[in-house]
Amino acid sequence: MLDSMESLLYISSMHNTTRRSSESDVAGSNWPWGSMFWFGTLSGGSAATRIYHRRAYGALGLLVLAVAIGIALDTFLGTGTSRWLAGIGTPLAFASISWSFYRYVHELDELAQRLQLEAVLIAFLFVVLGGIVLFSVSVFTGWVAHPVWVLLAEPVRGVGLIVAARRYR
Amino acid sequence: MKNRLRLLRAERDWSQAALADKLGVSRQTVNAIETGRYDPSLPLAFDLARLFSLRIEEIFEPERSNGSGGIAQRPDVG
């Protein structure tokens, strides 16, 4: 008898949260949709996000700088350096960004990791399906898409993040 | 999984952000747990229990609405 009363009190207390303590209780999850869509990150201000952004933009900045120097050398010396720098620098820069993203995800809390996992899964399936569709198109038409289209996976990941986070609003 | 997290937090007059700081998680994670949309991992559940000086089962209780005695259907692991 006492047990059942205790469990009744316990269950009713789960729904009886009359005393609200904070301003954020009514704000819901308040996900940063802009940050998720534009940058694929769940926060603009966390240490992990700042490190990831710094590394990613640093790698892109170095790539742009290297290609710009290459173009300048091409213009004045006619060496064809920019092609070499773009050809070698682009995979290096994106390998660095990928590694930074991998480290970033490991720094996240468990819900954020789950969301990133779902978003990456959506982006992965997009790339696999997109590749197969483009293969079929090339079989029938002979048109071959430039492989750089896979970069579209990144905005798809941002959308995937939003789709995944909607469940936890 | 039902839980008393919101009540326990309110008793201590902690904001979601303050609780999130103590646990080392985001405020969204605390919100998702409170609203029952997300079940925390076992380490996080232990951290919560330790923080509130309670046992895990005093904070969390499984839903018992499917007539299966509270045991959820095992997901496919293949």
gemmi code that builds the backbone of each chain (N, CA, C; Angstrom):
import gemmi

chains = {
    "A": [
        ("MET", (0.837, -1.210, 0.000), (0.000, 0.000, 0.000), (0.876, 1.266, 0.000)),
        ("LEU", (1.815, 1.239, 0.967), (2.731, 2.382, 1.042), (3.545, 2.519, -0.230)),
        ("ASP", (3.944, 1.358, -0.750), (4.722, 1.359, -1.992), (3.961, 2.008, -3.132)),
        ("SER", (2.667, 1.619, -3.249), (1.889, 2.162, -4.371), (1.635, 3.657, -4.177)),
        ("MET", (1.437, 4.091, -2.912), (1.246, 5.529, -2.669), (2.507, 6.305, -3.000)),
        ("GLU", (3.639, 5.687, -2.611), (4.915, 6.348, -2.865), (5.159, 6.503, -4.373)),
        ("SER", (4.824, 5.429, -5.109), (5.052, 5.509, -6.548), (4.078, 6.485, -7.199)),
        ("LEU", (2.853, 6.580, -6.607), (1.878, 7.548, -7.130), (2.386, 8.981, -6.930)),
        ("LEU", (2.904, 9.238, -5.731), (3.465, 10.559, -5.444), (4.649, 10.859, -6.359)),
        ("TYR", (5.430, 9.805, -6.571), (6.625, 9.963, -7.394), (6.253, 10.329, -8.833)),
        ("ILE", (5.253, 9.588, -9.372), (4.852, 9.834, -10.759), (4.198, 11.207, -10.882)),
        ("SER", (3.343, 11.565, -9.885), (2.684, 12.869, -9.995), (3.709, 13.990, -9.879)),
        ("SER", (4.789, 13.743, -9.115), (5.792, 14.801, -8.984), (6.516, 15.046, -10.300)),
        ("MET", (6.516, 14.027, -11.169), (7.169, 14.191, -12.458), (6.441, 15.214, -13.330)),
        ("HIS", (5.146, 15.342, -13.091), (4.378, 16.269, -13.924), (4.076, 17.570, -13.202)),
        ("ASN", (4.477, 17.638, -11.938), (4.131, 18.799, -11.152), (5.366, 19.669, -10.937)),
        ("THR", (5.700, 20.416, -11.937), (6.885, 21.265, -11.835), (6.455, 22.714, -11.774)),
        ("THR", (5.751, 23.019, -10.696), (5.171, 24.360, -10.582), (6.233, 25.425, -10.345)),
        ("ARG", (7.317, 25.023, -9.695), (8.316, 26.016, -9.364), (9.360, 26.080, -10.467)),
        ("ARG", (9.290, 27.105, -11.241), (10.213, 27.215, -12.361), (11.352, 28.135, -11.975)),
        ("SER", (12.533, 27.704, -12.291), (13.674, 28.394, -11.724), (14.404, 29.328, -12.677)),
        ("SER", (14.199, 29.169, -13.943), (15.091, 29.944, -14.804), (14.383, 30.507, -16.026)),
        ("GLU", (15.043, 31.479, -16.575), (14.531, 32.086, -17.793), (14.596, 31.126, -18.965)),
        ("SER", (15.545, 30.188, -18.908), (15.738, 29.297, -20.042), (14.720, 28.154, -20.075)),
        ("ASP", (13.955, 27.970, -18.987), (12.959, 26.912, -18.992), (11.941, 27.102, -20.095)),
        ("VAL", (11.588, 28.329, -20.357), (10.538, 28.586, -21.330), (11.101, 28.766, -22.731)),
        ("ALA", (12.392, 28.769, -22.831), (13.002, 29.025, -24.139), (13.079, 27.779, -25.000)),
        ("GLY", (12.768, 26.602, -24.438), (12.905, 25.371, -25.202), (14.370, 25.109, -25.494)),
        ("SER", (14.606, 24.359, -26.548), (15.991, 24.019, -26.867), (16.757, 25.200, -27.434)),
        ("ASN", (16.051, 25.999, -28.225), (16.682, 27.193, -28.799), (17.961, 26.851, -29.561)),
        ("TRP", (17.834, 25.907, -30.491), (18.990, 25.516, -31.304), (19.431, 26.686, -32.177)),
        ("PRO", (20.721, 26.838, -32.383), (21.204, 27.908, -33.262), (21.087, 27.507, -34.736)),
        ("TRP", (19.885, 27.658, -35.290), (19.624, 27.152, -36.655), (20.589, 27.746, -37.673)),
        ("GLY", (20.891, 29.044, -37.522), (21.800, 29.705, -38.487), (23.169, 29.064, -38.478)),
        ("SER", (23.706, 28.864, -37.277), (25.022, 28.243, -37.148), (25.005, 26.818, -37.714)),
        ("MET", (23.893, 26.124, -37.468), (23.787, 24.747, -37.948), (23.742, 24.699, -39.468)),
        ("PHE", (22.985, 25.621, -40.067), (22.830, 25.603, -41.528), (24.101, 26.105, -42.221)),
        ("TRP", (24.640, 27.225, -41.745), (25.759, 27.851, -42.452), (27.102, 27.214, -42.137)),
        ("PHE", (27.282, 26.769, -40.881), (28.603, 26.267, -40.479), (28.606, 24.794, -40.096)),
        ("GLY", (27.414, 24.197, -39.982), (27.355, 22.780, -39.611), (27.792, 22.534, -38.179)),
        ("THR", (27.684, 23.566, -37.329), (28.051, 23.399, -35.920), (26.860, 23.764, -35.045)),
        ("LEU", (26.840, 23.210, -33.840), (25.694, 23.382, -32.955), (25.832, 24.582, -32.033)),
        ("SER", (26.933, 25.256, -32.131), (27.144, 26.421, -31.294), (28.225, 27.275, -31.936)),
        ("GLY", (28.076, 28.570, -31.786), (29.122, 29.435, -32.321), (30.164, 29.763, -31.275)),
        ("GLY", (29.838, 29.495, -30.019), (30.674, 30.031, -28.943), (31.477, 29.031, -28.139)),
        ("SER", (31.253, 27.724, -28.352), (31.975, 26.761, -27.510), (33.439, 26.694, -27.939)),
        ("ALA", (34.278, 26.250, -27.000), (35.717, 26.178, -27.281), (35.993, 25.235, -28.451)),
        ("ALA", (35.295, 24.089, -28.452), (35.516, 23.101, -29.521), (35.162, 23.691, -30.882)),
        ("THR", (34.046, 24.433, -30.923), (33.617, 25.031, -32.193), (34.626, 26.077, -32.662)),
        ("ARG", (35.087, 26.887, -31.708), (36.055, 27.934, -32.090), (37.328, 27.311, -32.644)),
        ("ILE", (37.812, 26.238, -32.006), (39.039, 25.577, -32.483), (38.810, 24.995, -33.878)),
        ("TYR", (37.649, 24.349, -34.048), (37.326, 23.754, -35.356), (37.278, 24.832, -36.439)),
        ("HIS", (36.568, 25.929, -36.137), (36.471, 27.018, -37.119), (37.849, 27.595, -37.436)),
        ("ARG", (38.649, 27.778, -36.388), (39.979, 28.360, -36.604), (40.801, 27.457, -37.524)),
        ("ARG", (40.753, 26.157, -37.273), (41.541, 25.212, -38.090), (40.998, 25.136, -39.514)),
        ("ALA", (39.671, 25.081, -39.628), (39.072, 24.941, -40.962), (39.321, 26.192, -41.797)),
        ("TYR", (39.048, 27.367, -41.222), (39.265, 28.598, -41.984), (40.753, 28.850, -42.211)),
        ("GLY", (41.584, 28.399, -41.273), (43.029, 28.513, -41.455), (43.483, 27.701, -42.658)),
        ("ALA", (42.988, 26.466, -42.771), (43.366, 25.587, -43.891), (42.882, 26.181, -45.217)),
        ("LEU", (41.631, 26.673, -45.215), (41.097, 27.279, -46.448), (41.871, 28.546, -46.815)),
        ("GLY", (42.193, 29.335, -45.791), (42.942, 30.581, -46.023), (44.309, 30.290, -46.615)),
        ("LEU", (44.989, 29.271, -46.064), (46.313, 28.903, -46.588), (46.211, 28.419, -48.027)),
        ("LEU", (45.151, 27.664, -48.324), (44.957, 27.165, -49.689), (44.776, 28.334, -50.657)),
        ("VAL", (43.898, 29.267, -50.266), (43.642, 30.435, -51.131), (44.927, 31.241, -51.317)),
        ("LEU", (45.663, 31.422, -50.217), (46.919, 32.184, -50.283), (47.922, 31.496, -51.207)),
        ("ALA", (48.028, 30.173, -51.068), (48.984, 29.425, -51.897), (48.622, 29.528, -53.375)),
        ("VAL", (47.326, 29.398, -53.665), (46.901, 29.485, -55.073), (47.120, 30.902, -55.604)),
        ("ALA", (46.855, 31.902, -54.763), (47.061, 33.295, -55.185), (48.537, 33.541, -55.501)),
        ("ILE", (49.409, 33.012, -54.644), (50.849, 33.155, -54.904), (51.213, 32.427, -56.201)),
        ("GLY", (50.619, 31.253, -56.387), (50.866, 30.495, -57.610), (50.435, 31.262, -58.853)),
        ("ILE", (49.259, 31.891, -58.763), (48.752, 32.672, -59.910), (49.689, 33.840, -60.198)),
        ("ALA", (50.161, 34.468, -59.105), (51.093, 35.583, -59.282), (52.375, 35.111, -59.959)),
        ("LEU", (52.874, 33.973, -59.529), (54.088, 33.432, -60.137), (53.849, 33.072, -61.608)),
        ("ASP", (52.645, 32.506, -61.877), (52.288, 32.171, -63.267), (52.316, 33.422, -64.142)),
        ("THR", (51.732, 34.501, -63.573), (51.600, 35.744, -64.341), (52.966, 36.337, -64.684)),
        ("PHE", (53.836, 36.330, -63.663), (55.115, 37.026, -63.876), (56.195, 36.111, -64.441)),
        ("LEU", (56.137, 34.832, -64.094), (57.211, 33.931, -64.527), (56.743, 32.878, -65.524)),
        ("GLY", (55.401, 32.700, -65.614), (54.875, 31.692, -66.534), (55.280, 30.276, -66.155)),
        ("THR", (55.187, 29.955, -64.888), (55.710, 28.663, -64.416), (54.660, 27.559, -64.315)),
        ("GLY", (53.349, 27.900, -64.275), (52.314, 26.880, -64.071), (52.249, 26.402, -62.628)),
        ("THR", (52.768, 27.226, -61.724), (52.827, 26.835, -60.304), (51.432, 26.710, -59.685)),
        ("SER", (50.494, 27.574, -60.114), (49.169, 27.588, -59.481), (48.469, 26.244, -59.634)),
        ("ARG", (48.663, 25.594, -60.778), (48.043, 24.273, -60.987), (48.577, 23.255, -59.994)),
        ("TRP", (49.900, 23.309, -59.804), (50.516, 22.386, -58.837), (50.006, 22.659, -57.424)),
        ("LEU", (49.973, 23.956, -57.086), (49.567, 24.308, -55.726), (48.100, 23.954, -55.477)),
        ("ALA", (47.244, 24.212, -56.493), (45.825, 23.874, -56.335), (45.641, 22.366, -56.283)),
        ("GLY", (46.365, 21.650, -57.130), (46.226, 20.198, -57.205), (46.694, 19.492, -55.947)),
        ("ILE", (47.771, 20.000, -55.362), (48.297, 19.363, -54.145), (47.669, 19.977, -52.891)),
        ("GLY", (47.485, 21.298, -52.923), (46.993, 22.001, -51.733), (45.553, 21.693, -51.402)),
        ("THR", (44.701, 21.497, -52.406), (43.272, 21.270, -52.135), (43.037, 19.997, -51.329)),
        ("PRO", (43.573, 18.845, -51.747), (43.357, 17.658, -50.899), (43.988, 17.782, -49.524)),
        ("LEU", (45.141, 18.456, -49.451), (45.781, 18.623, -48.139), (44.901, 19.474, -47.223)),
        ("ALA", (44.362, 20.580, -47.784), (43.516, 21.474, -46.984), (42.267, 20.746, -46.505)),
        ("PHE", (41.646, 19.976, -47.392), (40.408, 19.311, -47.000), (40.672, 18.108, -46.088)),
        ("ALA", (41.855, 17.504, -46.227), (42.219, 16.445, -45.258), (42.364, 17.065, -43.872)),
        ("SER", (42.957, 18.251, -43.829), (43.130, 18.948, -42.548), (41.777, 19.329, -41.944)),
        ("ILE", (40.872, 19.822, -42.799), (39.532, 20.189, -42.320), (38.789, 18.953, -41.821)),
        ("SER", (38.911, 17.858, -42.562), (38.222, 16.618, -42.150), (38.735, 16.140, -40.794)),
        ("TRP", (40.046, 16.207, -40.600), (40.629, 15.782, -39.334), (40.167, 16.707, -38.196)),
        ("SER", (40.111, 18.007, -38.502), (39.631, 18.969, -37.494), (38.183, 18.671, -37.118)),
        ("PHE", (37.383, 18.327, -38.111), (35.971, 18.012, -37.851), (35.859, 16.752, -36.994)),
        ("TYR", (36.694, 15.767, -37.304), (36.707, 14.517, -36.534), (37.031, 14.805, -35.060)),
        ("ARG", (38.062, 15.636, -34.847), (38.445, 15.994, -33.470), (37.328, 16.789, -32.791)),
        ("TYR", (36.713, 17.686, -33.574), (35.628, 18.529, -33.042), (34.464, 17.664, -32.539)),
        ("VAL", (34.074, 16.678, -33.335), (32.939, 15.822, -32.950), (33.258, 15.070, -31.654)),
        ("HIS", (34.522, 14.675, -31.492), (34.899, 13.976, -30.266), (34.817, 14.867, -29.031)),
        ("GLU", (34.849, 16.179, -29.227), (34.790, 17.106, -28.091), (33.354, 17.419, -27.679)),
        ("LEU", (32.384, 17.032, -28.502), (30.996, 17.412, -28.247), (30.375, 16.570, -27.145)),
        ("ASP", (29.275, 17.068, -26.588), (28.559, 16.258, -25.610), (27.723, 15.209, -26.349)),
        ("GLU", (27.102, 14.307, -25.593), (26.532, 13.118, -26.240), (25.365, 13.421, -27.179)),
        ("LEU", (24.517, 14.381, -26.836), (23.402, 14.707, -27.733), (23.930, 15.346, -29.021)),
        ("ALA", (24.882, 16.249, -28.876), (25.464, 16.893, -30.058), (26.154, 15.869, -30.952)),
        ("GLN", (26.827, 14.893, -30.326), (27.475, 13.838, -31.124), (26.436, 13.033, -31.895)),
        ("ARG", (25.320, 12.750, -31.240), (24.262, 11.995, -31.917), (23.733, 12.787, -33.114)),
        ("LEU", (23.527, 14.090, -32.914), (23.013, 14.920, -34.006), (24.010, 14.976, -35.158)),
        ("GLN", (25.289, 15.147, -34.818), (26.301, 15.199, -35.881), (26.374, 13.859, -36.609)),
        ("LEU", (26.242, 12.770, -35.868), (26.274, 11.439, -36.494), (25.127, 11.300, -37.493)),
        ("GLU", (23.928, 11.740, -37.088), (22.777, 11.638, -37.985), (22.974, 12.531, -39.209)),
        ("ALA", (23.542, 13.722, -38.976), (23.761, 14.652, -40.090), (24.805, 14.092, -41.063)),
        ("VAL", (25.869, 13.513, -40.505), (26.903, 12.917, -41.357), (26.330, 11.731, -42.132)),
        ("LEU", (25.456, 10.975, -41.493), (24.817, 9.842, -42.174), (23.982, 10.337, -43.357)),
        ("ILE", (23.236, 11.410, -43.138), (22.421, 11.982, -44.225), (23.340, 12.452, -45.362)),
        ("ALA", (24.441, 13.127, -45.001), (25.374, 13.615, -46.022), (26.028, 12.444, -46.761)),
        ("PHE", (26.376, 11.393, -46.035), (26.997, 10.211, -46.645), (26.033, 9.559, -47.644)),
        ("LEU", (24.779, 9.400, -47.225), (23.799, 8.777, -48.127), (23.567, 9.657, -49.354)),
        ("PHE", (23.598, 10.981, -49.150), (23.457, 11.906, -50.278), (24.592, 11.693, -51.280)),
        ("VAL", (25.820, 11.558, -50.781), (26.976, 11.378, -51.672), (26.881, 10.038, -52.406)),
        ("VAL", (26.517, 8.983, -51.680), (26.423, 7.659, -52.310), (25.331, 7.661, -53.384)),
        ("LEU", (24.156, 8.166, -53.008), (23.040, 8.189, -53.960), (23.347, 9.114, -55.140)),
        ("GLY", (23.907, 10.294, -54.815), (24.260, 11.258, -55.878), (25.275, 10.674, -56.838)),
        ("GLY", (26.285, 9.963, -56.284), (27.301, 9.348, -57.136), (26.706, 8.305, -58.064)),
        ("ILE", (25.780, 7.516, -57.530), (25.154, 6.468, -58.349), (24.286, 7.095, -59.444)),
        ("VAL", (23.539, 8.135, -59.086), (22.698, 8.824, -60.082), (23.576, 9.434, -61.178)),
        ("LEU", (24.674, 10.079, -60.770), (25.565, 10.687, -61.775), (26.221, 9.620, -62.643)),
        ("PHE", (26.498, 8.471, -62.073), (27.039, 7.359, -62.855), (26.022, 6.926, -63.922)),
        ("SER", (24.762, 6.798, -63.495), (23.717, 6.408, -64.449), (23.589, 7.435, -65.566)),
        ("VAL", (23.641, 8.718, -65.178), (23.551, 9.789, -66.180), (24.707, 9.666, -67.173)),
        ("SER", (25.908, 9.377, -66.639), (27.072, 9.280, -67.533), (26.952, 8.085, -68.476)),
        ("VAL", (26.319, 7.004, -68.014), (26.134, 5.816, -68.859), (25.227, 6.161, -70.039)),
        ("PHE", (24.155, 6.917, -69.761), (23.174, 7.200, -70.822), (23.565, 8.383, -71.700)),
        ("THR", (24.212, 9.373, -71.116), (24.460, 10.605, -71.876), (25.928, 10.837, -72.191)),
        ("GLY", (26.801, 10.175, -71.465), (28.224, 10.416, -71.665), (28.746, 11.611, -70.892)),
        ("TRP", (27.816, 12.350, -70.237), (28.235, 13.523, -69.459), (28.782, 13.080, -68.115)),
        ("VAL", (29.978, 13.531, -67.795), (30.595, 13.162, -66.521), (30.710, 14.408, -65.653)),
        ("ALA", (30.123, 14.330, -64.460), (30.159, 15.481, -63.550), (31.551, 15.619, -62.937)),
        ("HIS", (31.969, 16.864, -62.732), (33.247, 17.112, -62.067), (33.152, 16.592, -60.624)),
        ("PRO", (34.164, 15.870, -60.154), (34.054, 15.268, -58.816), (33.900, 16.269, -57.678)),
        ("VAL", (34.150, 17.538, -57.964), (34.056, 18.529, -56.894), (32.615, 18.688, -56.385)),
        ("TRP", (31.647, 18.072, -57.113), (30.254, 18.166, -56.662), (30.074, 17.566, -55.262)),
        ("VAL", (31.012, 16.701, -54.838), (30.855, 16.073, -53.515), (30.904, 17.106, -52.386)),
        ("LEU", (31.433, 18.299, -52.699), (31.439, 19.355, -51.675), (30.017, 19.738, -51.247)),
        ("LEU", (29.026, 19.406, -52.089), (27.629, 19.668, -51.725), (27.234, 18.892, -50.467)),
        ("ALA", (28.018, 17.863, -50.138), (27.717, 17.081, -48.929), (27.747, 17.968, -47.689)),
        ("GLU", (28.555, 19.017, -47.720), (28.688, 19.864, -46.528), (27.398, 20.647, -46.236)),
        ("PRO", (26.824, 21.374, -47.229), (25.514, 21.987, -46.931), (24.434, 20.960, -46.626)),
        ("VAL", (24.533, 19.786, -47.235), (23.553, 18.732, -46.913), (23.707, 18.320, -45.445)),
        ("ARG", (24.938, 18.292, -44.948), (25.155, 17.970, -43.531), (24.492, 19.035, -42.643)),
        ("GLY", (24.618, 20.310, -43.058), (23.971, 21.383, -42.299), (22.464, 21.199, -42.230)),
        ("VAL", (21.875, 20.850, -43.374), (20.422, 20.604, -43.411), (20.094, 19.372, -42.561)),
        ("GLY", (20.947, 18.354, -42.665), (20.746, 17.133, -41.880), (20.772, 17.411, -40.387)),
        ("LEU", (21.636, 18.338, -39.992), (21.724, 18.732, -38.582), (20.406, 19.340, -38.110)),
        ("ILE", (19.852, 20.188, -38.945), (18.575, 20.836, -38.599), (17.463, 19.793, -38.518)),
        ("VAL", (17.452, 18.895, -39.502), (16.422, 17.836, -39.518), (16.537, 16.983, -38.251)),
        ("ALA", (17.770, 16.609, -37.889), (17.973, 15.760, -36.715), (17.613, 16.498, -35.428)),
        ("ALA", (17.966, 17.792, -35.358), (17.747, 18.555, -34.114), (16.273, 18.849, -33.869)),
        ("ARG", (15.460, 18.839, -34.925), (14.035, 19.150, -34.754), (13.363, 18.179, -33.778)),
        ("ARG", (13.889, 16.962, -33.701), (13.321, 15.981, -32.780), (13.572, 16.336, -31.321)),
        ("TYR", (14.581, 17.163, -31.080), (14.964, 17.463, -29.690), (14.643, 18.906, -29.317)),
        ("ARG", (13.669, 19.516, -30.010), (13.293, 20.903, -29.696), (12.624, 20.975, -28.340)),
    ],
    "B": [
        ("MET", (11.405, 7.236, -21.344), (11.861, 7.315, -19.954), (11.363, 8.615, -19.321)),
        ("LYS", (10.642, 8.469, -18.201), (10.200, 9.666, -17.479), (11.279, 10.051, -16.472)),
        ("ASN", (11.300, 11.316, -16.113), (12.297, 11.725, -15.122), (11.820, 12.919, -14.309)),
        ("ARG", (12.487, 13.130, -13.180), (12.139, 14.226, -12.273), (13.149, 15.359, -12.348)),
        ("LEU", (13.867, 15.411, -13.434), (14.987, 16.347, -13.510), (14.546, 17.800, -13.344)),
        ("ARG", (13.464, 18.171, -13.992), (13.011, 19.554, -13.926), (12.647, 19.936, -12.479)),
        ("LEU", (11.991, 19.010, -11.828), (11.591, 19.261, -10.432), (12.824, 19.386, -9.533)),
        ("LEU", (13.752, 18.459, -9.692), (14.959, 18.478, -8.859), (15.774, 19.746, -9.094)),
        ("ARG", (15.819, 20.144, -10.337), (16.568, 21.361, -10.679), (15.878, 22.582, -10.088)),
        ("ALA", (14.554, 22.593, -10.202), (13.801, 23.735, -9.675), (13.940, 23.844, -8.159)),
        ("GLU", (13.977, 22.689, -7.492), (14.144, 22.696, -6.028), (15.441, 23.387, -5.619)),
        ("ARG", (16.433, 23.265, -6.465), (17.736, 23.873, -6.146), (17.896, 25.246, -6.788)),
        ("ASP", (16.854, 25.649, -7.502), (16.854, 26.958, -8.156), (18.015, 27.105, -9.154)),
        ("TRP", (18.263, 26.020, -9.861), (19.298, 26.052, -10.892), (18.642, 26.276, -12.252)),
        ("SER", (19.286, 27.036, -13.086), (18.806, 27.153, -14.466), (19.276, 25.927, -15.252)),
        ("GLN", (18.695, 25.741, -16.416), (19.158, 24.636, -17.275), (20.630, 24.824, -17.617)),
        ("ALA", (20.998, 26.080, -17.872), (22.391, 26.363, -18.236), (23.328, 26.034, -17.073)),
        ("ALA", (22.890, 26.358, -15.845), (23.739, 26.079, -14.678), (23.917, 24.579, -14.495)),
        ("LEU", (22.820, 23.849, -14.645), (22.909, 22.388, -14.520), (23.797, 21.814, -15.630)),
        ("ALA", (23.629, 22.353, -16.841), (24.440, 21.884, -17.966), (25.930, 22.105, -17.688)),
        ("ASP", (26.254, 23.265, -17.090), (27.651, 23.547, -16.736), (28.190, 22.534, -15.735)),
        ("LYS", (27.371, 22.224, -14.733), (27.814, 21.275, -13.701), (28.051, 19.888, -14.293)),
        ("LEU", (27.263, 19.551, -15.324), (27.358, 18.219, -15.918), (28.356, 18.165, -17.072)),
        ("GLY", (28.745, 19.329, -17.559), (29.640, 19.363, -18.716), (28.949, 19.001, -20.016)),
        ("VAL", (27.665, 19.359, -20.119), (26.919, 19.132, -21.364), (26.286, 20.455, -21.794)),
        ("SER", (25.623, 20.438, -22.936), (24.981, 21.663, -23.410), (23.610, 21.837, -22.748)),
        ("ARG", (23.118, 23.085, -22.769), (21.788, 23.347, -22.214), (20.728, 22.583, -23.002)),
        ("GLN", (20.955, 22.431, -24.301), (19.997, 21.692, -25.129), (19.878, 20.244, -24.674)),
        ("THR", (20.992, 19.682, -24.229), (20.952, 18.297, -23.746), (20.094, 18.202, -22.487)),
        ("VAL", (20.283, 19.149, -21.570), (19.473, 19.161, -20.342), (17.999, 19.327, -20.703)),
        ("ASN", (17.723, 20.236, -21.618), (16.330, 20.459, -22.044), (15.734, 19.202, -22.658)),
        ("ALA", (16.502, 18.538, -23.515), (16.000, 17.335, -24.190), (15.747, 16.206, -23.192)),
        ("ILE", (16.587, 16.113, -22.158), (16.365, 15.079, -21.131), (15.115, 15.414, -20.327)),
        ("GLU", (15.005, 16.689, -19.924), (13.853, 17.103, -19.104), (12.524, 16.859, -19.819)),
        ("THR", (12.512, 17.132, -21.108), (11.272, 16.983, -21.858), (11.027, 15.539, -22.292)),
        ("GLY", (11.946, 14.645, -21.941), (11.767, 13.230, -22.242), (12.045, 12.879, -23.692)),
        ("ARG", (12.666, 13.802, -24.416), (12.949, 13.509, -25.831), (14.267, 12.766, -26.004)),
        ("TYR", (15.083, 12.814, -24.978), (16.393, 12.176, -25.081), (16.715, 11.456, -23.774)),
        ("ASP", (17.095, 10.204, -23.888), (17.521, 9.445, -22.714), (19.041, 9.535, -22.600)),
        ("PRO", (19.522, 9.970, -21.448), (20.979, 10.146, -21.336), (21.717, 8.823, -21.306)),
        ("SER", (23.004, 8.896, -21.579), (23.846, 7.692, -21.472), (23.962, 7.319, -19.990)),
        ("LEU", (24.439, 6.116, -19.738), (24.598, 5.669, -18.354), (25.592, 6.560, -17.587)),
        ("PRO", (26.743, 6.907, -18.163), (27.650, 7.802, -17.406), (26.990, 9.138, -17.046)),
        ("LEU", (26.210, 9.693, -17.968), (25.551, 10.971, -17.674), (24.467, 10.785, -16.612)),
        ("ALA", (23.765, 9.666, -16.682), (22.750, 9.386, -15.658), (23.411, 9.248, -14.281)),
        ("PHE", (24.561, 8.612, -14.231), (25.292, 8.503, -12.963), (25.751, 9.877, -12.481)),
        ("ASP", (26.217, 10.707, -13.411), (26.629, 12.063, -13.031), (25.464, 12.836, -12.432)),
        ("LEU", (24.292, 12.682, -13.043), (23.091, 13.351, -12.532), (22.757, 12.848, -11.122)),
        ("ALA", (22.805, 11.535, -10.959), (22.484, 10.946, -9.657), (23.453, 11.443, -8.594)),
        ("ARG", (24.723, 11.494, -8.958), (25.742, 11.957, -8.011), (25.508, 13.417, -7.651)),
        ("LEU", (25.177, 14.203, -8.671), (24.972, 15.640, -8.454), (23.805, 15.905, -7.508)),
        ("PHE", (22.732, 15.125, -7.657), (21.549, 15.335, -6.817), (21.556, 14.432, -5.567)),
        ("SER", (22.635, 13.694, -5.399), (22.761, 12.756, -4.258), (21.563, 11.806, -4.182)),
        ("LEU", (21.209, 11.270, -5.319), (20.093, 10.321, -5.403), (20.551, 9.101, -6.178)),
        ("ARG", (19.693, 8.061, -6.154), (19.975, 6.914, -7.003), (19.364, 7.180, -8.380)),
        ("ILE", (19.881, 6.512, -9.387), (19.400, 6.744, -10.754), (17.895, 6.506, -10.847)),
        ("GLU", (17.436, 5.429, -10.180), (16.002, 5.108, -10.273), (15.129, 6.103, -9.514)),
        ("GLU", (15.741, 6.960, -8.720), (14.971, 8.023, -8.068), (14.817, 9.236, -8.984)),
        ("ILE", (15.562, 9.243, -10.045), (15.463, 10.343, -11.019), (14.725, 9.880, -12.272)),
        ("PHE", (15.056, 8.687, -12.722), (14.481, 8.170, -13.965), (13.562, 6.989, -13.687)),
        ("GLU", (12.527, 6.913, -14.496), (11.634, 5.765, -14.402), (11.218, 5.356, -15.814)),
        ("PRO", (11.273, 4.063, -16.113), (10.899, 3.663, -17.478), (9.410, 3.847, -17.733)),
        ("GLU", (9.068, 4.150, -18.971), (7.659, 4.226, -19.366), (7.077, 2.820, -19.307)),
        ("ARG", (5.834, 2.711, -18.846), (5.207, 1.373, -18.808), (3.847, 1.431, -19.473)),
        ("SER", (3.839, 1.795, -20.735), (2.552, 1.952, -21.407), (2.288, 0.885, -22.455)),
        ("ASN", (3.304, 0.049, -22.776), (3.111, -0.904, -23.876), (2.713, -2.303, -23.405)),
        ("GLY", (2.477, -2.441, -22.084), (2.027, -3.730, -21.579), (3.099, -4.785, -21.572)),
        ("SER", (4.335, -4.394, -21.754), (5.418, -5.378, -21.790), (6.231, -5.325, -20.503)),
        ("GLY", (5.604, -4.785, -19.444), (6.286, -4.757, -18.161), (7.442, -3.782, -18.134)),
        ("GLY", (7.398, -2.789, -18.992), (8.429, -1.756, -18.970), (9.671, -2.126, -19.754)),
        ("ILE", (9.692, -3.329, -20.331), (10.874, -3.719, -21.089), (10.640, -3.399, -22.559)),
        ("ALA", (11.459, -2.527, -23.076), (11.282, -2.111, -24.467), (11.716, -3.222, -25.408)),
        ("GLN", (11.150, -3.185, -26.599), (11.545, -4.162, -27.622), (13.007, -3.940, -27.979)),
        ("ARG", (13.745, -5.045, -28.039), (15.169, -4.906, -28.333), (15.383, -4.482, -29.787)),
        ("PRO", (16.175, -3.435, -30.002), (16.402, -3.034, -31.393), (17.325, -4.016, -32.097)),
        ("ASP", (17.245, -4.009, -33.398), (18.108, -4.876, -34.184), (19.554, -4.418, -34.026)),
        ("VAL", (20.439, -5.365, -33.800), (21.840, -4.990, -33.621), (22.687, -5.375, -34.838)),
        ("GLY", (22.021, -5.894, -35.847), (22.783, -6.320, -37.031), (23.151, -5.159, -37.893)),
    ],
}
model = gemmi.Model(1)
for chain_id, residues in chains.items():
    chain = gemmi.Chain(chain_id)
    for i, (resn, *xyz) in enumerate(residues, 1):
        res = gemmi.Residue()
        res.name, res.seqid = resn, gemmi.SeqId(i, " ")
        for name, pos in zip(("N", "CA", "C"), xyz):
            atom = gemmi.Atom()
            atom.name, atom.element = name, gemmi.Element(name[0])
            atom.pos, atom.b_iso = gemmi.Position(*pos), 0.0
            res.add_atom(atom)
        chain.add_residue(res)
    model.add_chain(chain)
structure = gemmi.Structure()
structure.add_model(model)
structure.setup_entities()
